[in-house]
Amino acid sequence: MGSFSIWHWLIVLLVVLLVFGTKKLRNIGQDLGGAVKGFKESMKEEQGKTTTTTTTELPREDTAQGTTIEGEVKDKQHS
């Protein structure tokens, strides 16, 4: 794509405008923008659900006690 000059891109843009028209391109842009906005909102909602379920799944008595499990590492494995 780097081999095309600015004039090539301007000609392509002109052809696209002539074929589709500005009204149709504006509608496509609005639809695409709405889809991206909806996607971002759903990602934020999903992250909120994940954070909420993670904190509610932890038992309160384990986090309040601060229990420590003692153990010994016998073999060290890299995965």
PDB file of N, CA, C and O in Angstrom, chain B, residues numbered from 101:
ATOM      1  N   MET B 101       0.804  -1.180   0.000  1.00  0.00           N
ATOM      2  CA  MET B 101       0.000   0.000   0.000  1.00  0.00           C
ATOM      3  C   MET B 101       0.853   1.253   0.000  1.00  0.00           C
ATOM      4  O   MET B 101       0.391   2.324  -0.394  1.00  0.00           O
ATOM      5  N   GLY B 102       2.058   1.130   0.426  1.00  0.00           N
ATOM      6  CA  GLY B 102       2.928   2.278   0.469  1.00  0.00           C
ATOM      7  C   GLY B 102       3.357   2.739  -0.904  1.00  0.00           C
ATOM      8  O   GLY B 102       3.851   3.857  -1.048  1.00  0.00           O
ATOM      9  N   SER B 103       3.183   1.908  -1.920  1.00  0.00           N
ATOM     10  CA  SER B 103       3.621   2.276  -3.259  1.00  0.00           C
ATOM     11  C   SER B 103       2.646   3.207  -3.963  1.00  0.00           C
ATOM     12  O   SER B 103       2.999   3.803  -4.981  1.00  0.00           O
ATOM     13  N   PHE B 104       1.415   3.349  -3.442  1.00  0.00           N
ATOM     14  CA  PHE B 104       0.456   4.243  -4.059  1.00  0.00           C
ATOM     15  C   PHE B 104       0.688   5.670  -3.585  1.00  0.00           C
ATOM     16  O   PHE B 104       0.947   5.912  -2.406  1.00  0.00           O
ATOM     17  N   SER B 105       0.593   6.604  -4.513  1.00  0.00           N
ATOM     18  CA  SER B 105       0.761   8.002  -4.135  1.00  0.00           C
ATOM     19  C   SER B 105      -0.580   8.583  -3.705  1.00  0.00           C
ATOM     20  O   SER B 105      -1.608   7.908  -3.763  1.00  0.00           O
ATOM     21  N   ILE B 106      -0.559   9.816  -3.283  1.00  0.00           N
ATOM     22  CA  ILE B 106      -1.771  10.488  -2.838  1.00  0.00           C
ATOM     23  C   ILE B 106      -2.764  10.637  -3.990  1.00  0.00           C
ATOM     24  O   ILE B 106      -3.976  10.633  -3.773  1.00  0.00           O
ATOM     25  N   TRP B 107      -2.261  10.766  -5.192  1.00  0.00           N
ATOM     26  CA  TRP B 107      -3.151  10.923  -6.350  1.00  0.00           C
ATOM     27  C   TRP B 107      -3.942   9.652  -6.624  1.00  0.00           C
ATOM     28  O   TRP B 107      -5.099   9.718  -7.037  1.00  0.00           O
ATOM     29  N   HIS B 108      -3.334   8.513  -6.401  1.00  0.00           N
ATOM     30  CA  HIS B 108      -4.060   7.247  -6.572  1.00  0.00           C
ATOM     31  C   HIS B 108      -5.233   7.170  -5.595  1.00  0.00           C
ATOM     32  O   HIS B 108      -6.341   6.786  -5.968  1.00  0.00           O
ATOM     33  N   TRP B 109      -4.972   7.542  -4.337  1.00  0.00           N
ATOM     34  CA  TRP B 109      -6.018   7.480  -3.325  1.00  0.00           C
ATOM     35  C   TRP B 109      -7.128   8.490  -3.590  1.00  0.00           C
ATOM     36  O   TRP B 109      -8.298   8.201  -3.339  1.00  0.00           O
ATOM     37  N   LEU B 110      -6.779   9.666  -4.091  1.00  0.00           N
ATOM     38  CA  LEU B 110      -7.800  10.660  -4.425  1.00  0.00           C
ATOM     39  C   LEU B 110      -8.694  10.183  -5.565  1.00  0.00           C
ATOM     40  O   LEU B 110      -9.903  10.410  -5.549  1.00  0.00           O
ATOM     41  N   ILE B 111      -8.099   9.525  -6.548  1.00  0.00           N
ATOM     42  CA  ILE B 111      -8.888   8.984  -7.662  1.00  0.00           C
ATOM     43  C   ILE B 111      -9.803   7.869  -7.170  1.00  0.00           C
ATOM     44  O   ILE B 111     -10.960   7.798  -7.584  1.00  0.00           O
ATOM     45  N   VAL B 112      -9.314   7.012  -6.307  1.00  0.00           N
ATOM     46  CA  VAL B 112     -10.140   5.944  -5.740  1.00  0.00           C
ATOM     47  C   VAL B 112     -11.292   6.542  -4.941  1.00  0.00           C
ATOM     48  O   VAL B 112     -12.426   6.078  -5.055  1.00  0.00           O
ATOM     49  N   LEU B 113     -11.018   7.562  -4.136  1.00  0.00           N
ATOM     50  CA  LEU B 113     -12.057   8.230  -3.365  1.00  0.00           C
ATOM     51  C   LEU B 113     -13.105   8.855  -4.277  1.00  0.00           C
ATOM     52  O   LEU B 113     -14.299   8.754  -3.995  1.00  0.00           O
ATOM     53  N   LEU B 114     -12.690   9.490  -5.351  1.00  0.00           N
ATOM     54  CA  LEU B 114     -13.615  10.093  -6.306  1.00  0.00           C
ATOM     55  C   LEU B 114     -14.507   9.039  -6.950  1.00  0.00           C
ATOM     56  O   LEU B 114     -15.710   9.253  -7.095  1.00  0.00           O
ATOM     57  N   VAL B 115     -13.933   7.911  -7.336  1.00  0.00           N
ATOM     58  CA  VAL B 115     -14.714   6.832  -7.952  1.00  0.00           C
ATOM     59  C   VAL B 115     -15.727   6.279  -6.952  1.00  0.00           C
ATOM     60  O   VAL B 115     -16.875   6.022  -7.313  1.00  0.00           O
ATOM     61  N   VAL B 116     -15.311   6.092  -5.698  1.00  0.00           N
ATOM     62  CA  VAL B 116     -16.222   5.583  -4.668  1.00  0.00           C
ATOM     63  C   VAL B 116     -17.361   6.565  -4.450  1.00  0.00           C
ATOM     64  O   VAL B 116     -18.513   6.152  -4.317  1.00  0.00           O
ATOM     65  N   LEU B 117     -17.059   7.863  -4.413  1.00  0.00           N
ATOM     66  CA  LEU B 117     -18.102   8.868  -4.248  1.00  0.00           C
ATOM     67  C   LEU B 117     -19.078   8.865  -5.424  1.00  0.00           C
ATOM     68  O   LEU B 117     -20.283   9.025  -5.234  1.00  0.00           O
ATOM     69  N   LEU B 118     -18.565   8.687  -6.619  1.00  0.00           N
ATOM     70  CA  LEU B 118     -19.441   8.658  -7.781  1.00  0.00           C
ATOM     71  C   LEU B 118     -20.320   7.413  -7.806  1.00  0.00           C
ATOM     72  O   LEU B 118     -21.478   7.479  -8.218  1.00  0.00           O
ATOM     73  N   VAL B 119     -19.782   6.286  -7.371  1.00  0.00           N
ATOM     74  CA  VAL B 119     -20.535   5.034  -7.411  1.00  0.00           C
ATOM     75  C   VAL B 119     -21.585   5.002  -6.308  1.00  0.00           C
ATOM     76  O   VAL B 119     -22.743   4.679  -6.575  1.00  0.00           O
ATOM     77  N   PHE B 120     -21.216   5.321  -5.103  1.00  0.00           N
ATOM     78  CA  PHE B 120     -22.131   5.182  -3.973  1.00  0.00           C
ATOM     79  C   PHE B 120     -22.905   6.455  -3.646  1.00  0.00           C
ATOM     80  O   PHE B 120     -24.042   6.375  -3.182  1.00  0.00           O
ATOM     81  N   GLY B 121     -22.327   7.599  -3.873  1.00  0.00           N
ATOM     82  CA  GLY B 121     -22.976   8.854  -3.517  1.00  0.00           C
ATOM     83  C   GLY B 121     -22.705   9.199  -2.067  1.00  0.00           C
ATOM     84  O   GLY B 121     -22.412   8.326  -1.250  1.00  0.00           O
ATOM     85  N   THR B 122     -22.806  10.488  -1.755  1.00  0.00           N
ATOM     86  CA  THR B 122     -22.457  10.943  -0.410  1.00  0.00           C
ATOM     87  C   THR B 122     -23.491  10.522   0.625  1.00  0.00           C
ATOM     88  O   THR B 122     -23.141  10.245   1.772  1.00  0.00           O
ATOM     89  N   LYS B 123     -24.769  10.470   0.229  1.00  0.00           N
ATOM     90  CA  LYS B 123     -25.808  10.104   1.190  1.00  0.00           C
ATOM     91  C   LYS B 123     -25.639   8.664   1.664  1.00  0.00           C
ATOM     92  O   LYS B 123     -25.746   8.379   2.856  1.00  0.00           O
ATOM     93  N   LYS B 124     -25.377   7.766   0.732  1.00  0.00           N
ATOM     94  CA  LYS B 124     -25.203   6.360   1.098  1.00  0.00           C
ATOM     95  C   LYS B 124     -23.946   6.173   1.934  1.00  0.00           C
ATOM     96  O   LYS B 124     -23.946   5.394   2.887  1.00  0.00           O
ATOM     97  N   LEU B 125     -22.876   6.878   1.588  1.00  0.00           N
ATOM     98  CA  LEU B 125     -21.639   6.769   2.368  1.00  0.00           C
ATOM     99  C   LEU B 125     -21.839   7.327   3.777  1.00  0.00           C
ATOM    100  O   LEU B 125     -21.291   6.786   4.738  1.00  0.00           O
ATOM    101  N   ARG B 126     -22.618   8.405   3.911  1.00  0.00           N
ATOM    102  CA  ARG B 126     -22.895   8.969   5.227  1.00  0.00           C
ATOM    103  C   ARG B 126     -23.676   7.960   6.069  1.00  0.00           C
ATOM    104  O   ARG B 126     -23.397   7.792   7.256  1.00  0.00           O
ATOM    105  N   ASN B 127     -24.653   7.290   5.457  1.00  0.00           N
ATOM    106  CA  ASN B 127     -25.433   6.279   6.182  1.00  0.00           C
ATOM    107  C   ASN B 127     -24.560   5.104   6.605  1.00  0.00           C
ATOM    108  O   ASN B 127     -24.708   4.583   7.710  1.00  0.00           O
ATOM    109  N   ILE B 128     -23.665   4.695   5.740  1.00  0.00           N
ATOM    110  CA  ILE B 128     -22.749   3.592   6.073  1.00  0.00           C
ATOM    111  C   ILE B 128     -21.848   4.002   7.234  1.00  0.00           C
ATOM    112  O   ILE B 128     -21.597   3.209   8.141  1.00  0.00           O
ATOM    113  N   GLY B 129     -21.359   5.248   7.205  1.00  0.00           N
ATOM    114  CA  GLY B 129     -20.512   5.744   8.288  1.00  0.00           C
ATOM    115  C   GLY B 129     -21.248   5.801   9.615  1.00  0.00           C
ATOM    116  O   GLY B 129     -20.684   5.450  10.652  1.00  0.00           O
ATOM    117  N   GLN B 130     -22.508   6.243   9.595  1.00  0.00           N
ATOM    118  CA  GLN B 130     -23.295   6.300  10.824  1.00  0.00           C
ATOM    119  C   GLN B 130     -23.566   4.899  11.363  1.00  0.00           C
ATOM    120  O   GLN B 130     -23.485   4.666  12.569  1.00  0.00           O
ATOM    121  N   ASP B 131     -23.887   3.973  10.470  1.00  0.00           N
ATOM    122  CA  ASP B 131     -24.132   2.594  10.904  1.00  0.00           C
ATOM    123  C   ASP B 131     -22.877   1.976  11.508  1.00  0.00           C
ATOM    124  O   ASP B 131     -22.938   1.300  12.535  1.00  0.00           O
ATOM    125  N   LEU B 132     -21.749   2.212  10.867  1.00  0.00           N
ATOM    126  CA  LEU B 132     -20.487   1.672  11.371  1.00  0.00           C
ATOM    127  C   LEU B 132     -20.127   2.293  12.717  1.00  0.00           C
ATOM    128  O   LEU B 132     -19.674   1.593  13.623  1.00  0.00           O
ATOM    129  N   GLY B 133     -20.326   3.598  12.851  1.00  0.00           N
ATOM    130  CA  GLY B 133     -20.053   4.274  14.123  1.00  0.00           C
ATOM    131  C   GLY B 133     -20.951   3.761  15.241  1.00  0.00           C
ATOM    132  O   GLY B 133     -20.500   3.575  16.371  1.00  0.00           O
ATOM    133  N   GLY B 134     -22.237   3.529  14.919  1.00  0.00           N
ATOM    134  CA  GLY B 134     -23.158   2.988  15.919  1.00  0.00           C
ATOM    135  C   GLY B 134     -22.774   1.586  16.343  1.00  0.00           C
ATOM    136  O   GLY B 134     -22.900   1.223  17.512  1.00  0.00           O
ATOM    137  N   ALA B 135     -22.303   0.795  15.381  1.00  0.00           N
ATOM    138  CA  ALA B 135     -21.888  -0.566  15.702  1.00  0.00           C
ATOM    139  C   ALA B 135     -20.663  -0.561  16.613  1.00  0.00           C
ATOM    140  O   ALA B 135     -20.589  -1.351  17.554  1.00  0.00           O
ATOM    141  N   VAL B 136     -19.713   0.315  16.344  1.00  0.00           N
ATOM    142  CA  VAL B 136     -18.504   0.405  17.177  1.00  0.00           C
ATOM    143  C   VAL B 136     -18.870   0.878  18.575  1.00  0.00           C
ATOM    144  O   VAL B 136     -18.344   0.369  19.564  1.00  0.00           O
ATOM    145  N   LYS B 137     -19.774   1.856  18.657  1.00  0.00           N
ATOM    146  CA  LYS B 137     -20.201   2.372  19.963  1.00  0.00           C
ATOM    147  C   LYS B 137     -20.910   1.288  20.768  1.00  0.00           C
ATOM    148  O   LYS B 137     -20.668   1.143  21.966  1.00  0.00           O
ATOM    149  N   GLY B 138     -21.791   0.523  20.108  1.00  0.00           N
ATOM    150  CA  GLY B 138     -22.477  -0.573  20.784  1.00  0.00           C
ATOM    151  C   GLY B 138     -21.512  -1.644  21.257  1.00  0.00           C
ATOM    152  O   GLY B 138     -21.678  -2.205  22.340  1.00  0.00           O
ATOM    153  N   PHE B 139     -20.501  -1.927  20.442  1.00  0.00           N
ATOM    154  CA  PHE B 139     -19.495  -2.920  20.815  1.00  0.00           C
ATOM    155  C   PHE B 139     -18.726  -2.471  22.049  1.00  0.00           C
ATOM    156  O   PHE B 139     -18.492  -3.270  22.957  1.00  0.00           O
ATOM    157  N   LYS B 140     -18.326  -1.195  22.094  1.00  0.00           N
ATOM    158  CA  LYS B 140     -17.585  -0.681  23.246  1.00  0.00           C
ATOM    159  C   LYS B 140     -18.437  -0.743  24.508  1.00  0.00           C
ATOM    160  O   LYS B 140     -17.944  -1.114  25.573  1.00  0.00           O
ATOM    161  N   GLU B 141     -19.720  -0.380  24.394  1.00  0.00           N
ATOM    162  CA  GLU B 141     -20.608  -0.423  25.555  1.00  0.00           C
ATOM    163  C   GLU B 141     -20.790  -1.849  26.066  1.00  0.00           C
ATOM    164  O   GLU B 141     -20.801  -2.082  27.274  1.00  0.00           O
ATOM    165  N   SER B 142     -20.932  -2.799  25.149  1.00  0.00           N
ATOM    166  CA  SER B 142     -21.101  -4.187  25.583  1.00  0.00           C
ATOM    167  C   SER B 142     -19.827  -4.733  26.216  1.00  0.00           C
ATOM    168  O   SER B 142     -19.897  -5.549  27.134  1.00  0.00           O
ATOM    169  N   MET B 143     -18.671  -4.295  25.740  1.00  0.00           N
ATOM    170  CA  MET B 143     -17.415  -4.723  26.359  1.00  0.00           C
ATOM    171  C   MET B 143     -17.305  -4.165  27.784  1.00  0.00           C
ATOM    172  O   MET B 143     -16.841  -4.864  28.685  1.00  0.00           O
ATOM    173  N   LYS B 144     -17.728  -2.910  27.991  1.00  0.00           N
ATOM    174  CA  LYS B 144     -17.690  -2.322  29.326  1.00  0.00           C
ATOM    175  C   LYS B 144     -18.646  -3.058  30.251  1.00  0.00           C
ATOM    176  O   LYS B 144     -18.313  -3.320  31.407  1.00  0.00           O
ATOM    177  N   GLU B 145     -19.842  -3.399  29.748  1.00  0.00           N
ATOM    178  CA  GLU B 145     -20.811  -4.140  30.556  1.00  0.00           C
ATOM    179  C   GLU B 145     -20.268  -5.519  30.924  1.00  0.00           C
ATOM    180  O   GLU B 145     -20.435  -5.974  32.055  1.00  0.00           O
ATOM    181  N   GLU B 146     -19.621  -6.179  29.971  1.00  0.00           N
ATOM    182  CA  GLU B 146     -19.073  -7.515  30.217  1.00  0.00           C
ATOM    183  C   GLU B 146     -17.959  -7.454  31.253  1.00  0.00           C
ATOM    184  O   GLU B 146     -17.864  -8.332  32.111  1.00  0.00           O
ATOM    185  N   GLN B 147     -17.112  -6.424  31.182  1.00  0.00           N
ATOM    186  CA  GLN B 147     -16.050  -6.278  32.170  1.00  0.00           C
ATOM    187  C   GLN B 147     -16.640  -5.997  33.538  1.00  0.00           C
ATOM    188  O   GLN B 147     -16.113  -6.476  34.543  1.00  0.00           O
ATOM    189  N   GLY B 148     -17.711  -5.240  33.600  1.00  0.00           N
ATOM    190  CA  GLY B 148     -18.379  -4.968  34.867  1.00  0.00           C
ATOM    191  C   GLY B 148     -18.973  -6.229  35.452  1.00  0.00           C
ATOM    192  O   GLY B 148     -18.913  -6.440  36.664  1.00  0.00           O
ATOM    193  N   LYS B 149     -19.552  -7.079  34.603  1.00  0.00           N
ATOM    194  CA  LYS B 149     -20.114  -8.344  35.075  1.00  0.00           C
ATOM    195  C   LYS B 149     -19.015  -9.256  35.586  1.00  0.00           C
ATOM    196  O   LYS B 149     -19.184  -9.914  36.613  1.00  0.00           O
ATOM    197  N   THR B 150     -17.884  -9.306  34.881  1.00  0.00           N
ATOM    198  CA  THR B 150     -16.774 -10.159  35.282  1.00  0.00           C
ATOM    199  C   THR B 150     -16.224  -9.710  36.626  1.00  0.00           C
ATOM    200  O   THR B 150     -15.946 -10.546  37.486  1.00  0.00           O
ATOM    201  N   THR B 151     -16.064  -8.420  36.822  1.00  0.00           N
ATOM    202  CA  THR B 151     -15.550  -7.904  38.084  1.00  0.00           C
ATOM    203  C   THR B 151     -16.524  -8.190  39.217  1.00  0.00           C
ATOM    204  O   THR B 151     -16.113  -8.565  40.315  1.00  0.00           O
ATOM    205  N   THR B 152     -17.805  -8.016  38.953  1.00  0.00           N
ATOM    206  CA  THR B 152     -18.813  -8.248  39.984  1.00  0.00           C
ATOM    207  C   THR B 152     -18.871  -9.712  40.368  1.00  0.00           C
ATOM    208  O   THR B 152     -18.922 -10.027  41.557  1.00  0.00           O
ATOM    209  N   THR B 153     -18.867 -10.622  39.397  1.00  0.00           N
ATOM    210  CA  THR B 153     -18.959 -12.044  39.724  1.00  0.00           C
ATOM    211  C   THR B 153     -17.692 -12.537  40.404  1.00  0.00           C
ATOM    212  O   THR B 153     -17.757 -13.429  41.250  1.00  0.00           O
ATOM    213  N   THR B 154     -16.559 -11.984  40.057  1.00  0.00           N
ATOM    214  CA  THR B 154     -15.321 -12.421  40.686  1.00  0.00           C
ATOM    215  C   THR B 154     -15.310 -12.046  42.160  1.00  0.00           C
ATOM    216  O   THR B 154     -14.890 -12.843  43.000  1.00  0.00           O
ATOM    217  N   THR B 155     -15.760 -10.856  42.477  1.00  0.00           N
ATOM    218  CA  THR B 155     -15.730 -10.444  43.875  1.00  0.00           C
ATOM    219  C   THR B 155     -16.812 -11.130  44.684  1.00  0.00           C
ATOM    220  O   THR B 155     -16.624 -11.347  45.881  1.00  0.00           O
ATOM    221  N   THR B 156     -17.943 -11.481  44.077  1.00  0.00           N
ATOM    222  CA  THR B 156     -19.005 -12.128  44.834  1.00  0.00           C
ATOM    223  C   THR B 156     -18.764 -13.614  45.004  1.00  0.00           C
ATOM    224  O   THR B 156     -19.350 -14.227  45.896  1.00  0.00           O
ATOM    225  N   GLU B 157     -17.920 -14.212  44.176  1.00  0.00           N
ATOM    226  CA  GLU B 157     -17.667 -15.644  44.281  1.00  0.00           C
ATOM    227  C   GLU B 157     -16.715 -15.971  45.436  1.00  0.00           C
ATOM    228  O   GLU B 157     -16.704 -17.107  45.910  1.00  0.00           O
ATOM    229  N   LEU B 158     -15.927 -15.017  45.892  1.00  0.00           N
ATOM    230  CA  LEU B 158     -14.989 -15.283  46.973  1.00  0.00           C
ATOM    231  C   LEU B 158     -15.737 -15.379  48.301  1.00  0.00           C
ATOM    232  O   LEU B 158     -16.553 -14.512  48.615  1.00  0.00           O
ATOM    233  N   PRO B 159     -15.468 -16.419  49.078  1.00  0.00           N
ATOM    234  CA  PRO B 159     -16.105 -16.501  50.395  1.00  0.00           C
ATOM    235  C   PRO B 159     -15.556 -15.421  51.313  1.00  0.00           C
ATOM    236  O   PRO B 159     -14.353 -15.161  51.324  1.00  0.00           O
ATOM    237  N   ARG B 160     -16.425 -14.802  52.072  1.00  0.00           N
ATOM    238  CA  ARG B 160     -16.006 -13.705  52.943  1.00  0.00           C
ATOM    239  C   ARG B 160     -15.124 -14.180  54.088  1.00  0.00           C
ATOM    240  O   ARG B 160     -14.207 -13.459  54.481  1.00  0.00           O
ATOM    241  N   GLU B 161     -15.367 -15.364  54.636  1.00  0.00           N
ATOM    242  CA  GLU B 161     -14.578 -15.793  55.789  1.00  0.00           C
ATOM    243  C   GLU B 161     -13.128 -16.079  55.417  1.00  0.00           C
ATOM    244  O   GLU B 161     -12.239 -15.872  56.242  1.00  0.00           O
ATOM    245  N   ASP B 162     -12.858 -16.557  54.182  1.00  0.00           N
ATOM    246  CA  ASP B 162     -11.477 -16.823  53.791  1.00  0.00           C
ATOM    247  C   ASP B 162     -10.694 -15.528  53.598  1.00  0.00           C
ATOM    248  O   ASP B 162      -9.523 -15.445  53.967  1.00  0.00           O
ATOM    249  N   THR B 163     -11.338 -14.530  53.026  1.00  0.00           N
ATOM    250  CA  THR B 163     -10.625 -13.275  52.814  1.00  0.00           C
ATOM    251  C   THR B 163     -10.433 -12.525  54.123  1.00  0.00           C
ATOM    252  O   THR B 163      -9.444 -11.812  54.290  1.00  0.00           O
ATOM    253  N   ALA B 164     -11.364 -12.677  55.045  1.00  0.00           N
ATOM    254  CA  ALA B 164     -11.255 -11.965  56.325  1.00  0.00           C
ATOM    255  C   ALA B 164     -10.199 -12.615  57.219  1.00  0.00           C
ATOM    256  O   ALA B 164      -9.509 -11.905  57.950  1.00  0.00           O
ATOM    257  N   GLN B 165     -10.050 -13.941  57.185  1.00  0.00           N
ATOM    258  CA  GLN B 165      -9.115 -14.632  58.057  1.00  0.00           C
ATOM    259  C   GLN B 165      -7.678 -14.454  57.605  1.00  0.00           C
ATOM    260  O   GLN B 165      -6.774 -14.374  58.436  1.00  0.00           O
ATOM    261  N   GLY B 166      -7.454 -14.392  56.307  1.00  0.00           N
ATOM    262  CA  GLY B 166      -6.090 -14.289  55.809  1.00  0.00           C
ATOM    263  C   GLY B 166      -5.322 -15.567  56.058  1.00  0.00           C
ATOM    264  O   GLY B 166      -4.180 -15.510  56.513  1.00  0.00           O
ATOM    265  N   THR B 167      -5.912 -16.728  55.774  1.00  0.00           N
ATOM    266  CA  THR B 167      -5.273 -18.011  56.048  1.00  0.00           C
ATOM    267  C   THR B 167      -4.079 -18.223  55.127  1.00  0.00           C
ATOM    268  O   THR B 167      -4.072 -17.783  53.977  1.00  0.00           O
ATOM    269  N   THR B 168      -3.082 -18.898  55.654  1.00  0.00           N
ATOM    270  CA  THR B 168      -1.882 -19.215  54.901  1.00  0.00           C
ATOM    271  C   THR B 168      -1.755 -20.728  54.803  1.00  0.00           C
ATOM    272  O   THR B 168      -1.901 -21.444  55.794  1.00  0.00           O
ATOM    273  N   ILE B 169      -1.483 -21.201  53.597  1.00  0.00           N
ATOM    274  CA  ILE B 169      -1.277 -22.633  53.394  1.00  0.00           C
ATOM    275  C   ILE B 169       0.221 -22.856  53.287  1.00  0.00           C
ATOM    276  O   ILE B 169       0.890 -22.275  52.433  1.00  0.00           O
ATOM    277  N   GLU B 170       0.735 -23.697  54.158  1.00  0.00           N
ATOM    278  CA  GLU B 170       2.161 -23.971  54.146  1.00  0.00           C
ATOM    279  C   GLU B 170       2.434 -25.189  53.278  1.00  0.00           C
ATOM    280  O   GLU B 170       1.656 -26.142  53.256  1.00  0.00           O
ATOM    281  N   GLY B 171       3.538 -25.143  52.573  1.00  0.00           N
ATOM    282  CA  GLY B 171       3.905 -26.263  51.726  1.00  0.00           C
ATOM    283  C   GLY B 171       5.346 -26.156  51.294  1.00  0.00           C
ATOM    284  O   GLY B 171       6.041 -25.203  51.646  1.00  0.00           O
ATOM    285  N   GLU B 172       5.796 -27.137  50.527  1.00  0.00           N
ATOM    286  CA  GLU B 172       7.166 -27.179  50.090  1.00  0.00           C
ATOM    287  C   GLU B 172       7.174 -27.522  48.608  1.00  0.00           C
ATOM    288  O   GLU B 172       6.446 -28.410  48.167  1.00  0.00           O
ATOM    289  N   VAL B 173       7.994 -26.820  47.846  1.00  0.00           N
ATOM    290  CA  VAL B 173       8.115 -27.080  46.411  1.00  0.00           C
ATOM    291  C   VAL B 173       9.182 -28.151  46.237  1.00  0.00           C
ATOM    292  O   VAL B 173      10.327 -27.979  46.655  1.00  0.00           O
ATOM    293  N   LYS B 174       8.788 -29.264  45.610  1.00  0.00           N
ATOM    294  CA  LYS B 174       9.744 -30.352  45.421  1.00  0.00           C
ATOM    295  C   LYS B 174      10.419 -30.278  44.067  1.00  0.00           C
ATOM    296  O   LYS B 174      11.638 -30.428  43.982  1.00  0.00           O
ATOM    297  N   ASP B 175       9.655 -30.050  43.000  1.00  0.00           N
ATOM    298  CA  ASP B 175      10.206 -29.943  41.650  1.00  0.00           C
ATOM    299  C   ASP B 175       9.732 -28.632  41.038  1.00  0.00           C
ATOM    300  O   ASP B 175       8.569 -28.249  41.166  1.00  0.00           O
ATOM    301  N   LYS B 176      10.647 -27.966  40.380  1.00  0.00           N
ATOM    302  CA  LYS B 176      10.309 -26.727  39.728  1.00  0.00           C
ATOM    303  C   LYS B 176      10.126 -27.020  38.237  1.00  0.00           C
ATOM    304  O   LYS B 176      11.043 -27.505  37.573  1.00  0.00           O
ATOM    305  N   GLN B 177       8.955 -26.727  37.730  1.00  0.00           N
ATOM    306  CA  GLN B 177       8.674 -26.972  36.307  1.00  0.00           C
ATOM    307  C   GLN B 177       8.329 -25.655  35.635  1.00  0.00           C
ATOM    308  O   GLN B 177       7.604 -24.831  36.192  1.00  0.00           O
ATOM    309  N   HIS B 178       8.852 -25.465  34.439  1.00  0.00           N
ATOM    310  CA  HIS B 178       8.534 -24.270  33.647  1.00  0.00           C
ATOM    311  C   HIS B 178       7.525 -24.687  32.591  1.00  0.00           C
ATOM    312  O   HIS B 178       7.744 -25.638  31.840  1.00  0.00           O
ATOM    313  N   SER B 179       6.416 -23.960  32.545  1.00  0.00           N
ATOM    314  CA  SER B 179       5.414 -24.294  31.516  1.00  0.00           C
ATOM    315  C   SER B 179       5.273 -23.211  30.516  1.00  0.00           C
ATOM    316  O   SER B 179       4.476 -23.329  29.585  1.00  0.00           O
TER     317      SER B 179
END
